[in-house]
Structures are given as C-alpha cells and as structure tokens.
C-alpha cells in the first residue's frame, strides 16, 4: 500500500483555488458552506417528516432557491473582482508605462 496520505496537500484538493485569488476563493468557499448546510438541513428535516410529503417538497424548493442566490452572489463577486483587476491594471499601465 502506498503512502499517499503523507503526500496529500490542499493544492491537490482544489487545483484552481490558487488561480482565483483570495476574494474569489473565499466567495467560493462561502458558497460551498451554504450549499452543504442547505443539503444537510434538508436531509435532517426530510428524515423527520418524510421524503415525499409537502414539507419535503417545500424544503427542496426553498433549498434550491437559497443555493441559486448563493451561486449568483458568488458570480457577482467574481465578476466584480475581475473587472476591478482589469481597471486597476489599465490605470496602472497608463500611469506608469508611458512611452517618451
């Protein structure tokens, strides 16, 4: 048996996190927490009330709404960060890279 546990790193778990930057990475992590919380609470509620009833369907619908809102918020943050970075780079290039 190989010793893969000792060679495991966070970079292997989420390879694109380093490319996202801090703000986008935190936004994605927050979205994941919301998604997992909604899923877990939904499973708990449905295990108590039953899968097919009105309460189970309501939990599924409201959970989907919460997930979509969280996803949209994460997308907005990502686009804001991208646009801000582009604007800053453009201003920086115009201010400091003038040709004489």
N, C-alpha and C positions, 0 to 999 in steps of 0.2 A: 504494500500500500504506500502510495506516495505521500509526501508531507506537504500537501497543498495548503493546509490551514496556516502554516507559518509564513507562507509567501503571499497571503491574501492582503489586498490593500483596498482602500476606498476608490482608488483610480480604476481598479478592475470592476468595481460595482457600478460606477456611473462614469463612463468614459467621456461624456460630453459636458460634464459639470465644469471642468476647468476652462472650457471654451466659452461658457456662458457668462462668467464674471460673477461677482459677489451678489449684486442685487437680483439678477435674473435667477441665480442659483437658489437664493433664499425664497424667492417667489415660487419657484417650482416645488421646493420642499414644503412650503406652507400649503400649496395646493394638494400635495400628496397627503399631508396630515389631515386636511379637511376630507378628502376622498376616503381615506381609511376610517376616519371617525364616523362618517355617514354610513359606510358599509357595515362597520361593526355594530353601531347602534341599531341599524335596520335589522341585522340578523338577530340581535337580542330581542327587539320588540316583536319580530315575527315568530321567534321561538316561544314567546309567552302567549301571543294572541292567535297564532296560526298563520300559515303561509297564504292561503287563498282568500282570506276574508277581506272585508272592506278596509280594515286597519292596515293589513299587509300591503294592499294596493296603494293606499294613501302614503304609507311610509316609502314605498318605491318611487312614487311620483314626486314627493317632496324631496327625497334624496337626490333624484335626478336634477331637479331644479337647483338645489344647492351646489351640486357638482358643476353644472353648467355656469353658474355665476362665478364660482371659484376659478374655473378654467378661463372665462372671459377676463376676469381680473388679472390673472397671471399673464395672459396675452397682452393686455393693455400695458402692464408694467414692462414686459419685454420690448414692446414697440417703443415705449417712451424712452427706455434706456438706449435702444438702438438709434433713435432719432437724436437724442441728446448727444450721444457719442459722435455721430456724423456732424452735427452742428458744431461741436467743440473742435473737432479735427479741422473742419473747414475754416473756422475762425482762426485757429492756431496757424494753419498753413498760410493764410492770407497775411497774418500779422508778422510772422517770423521768417517766412521763406520768400521774401521779396527779392526779385531779381533787380540788379542795379544796372 
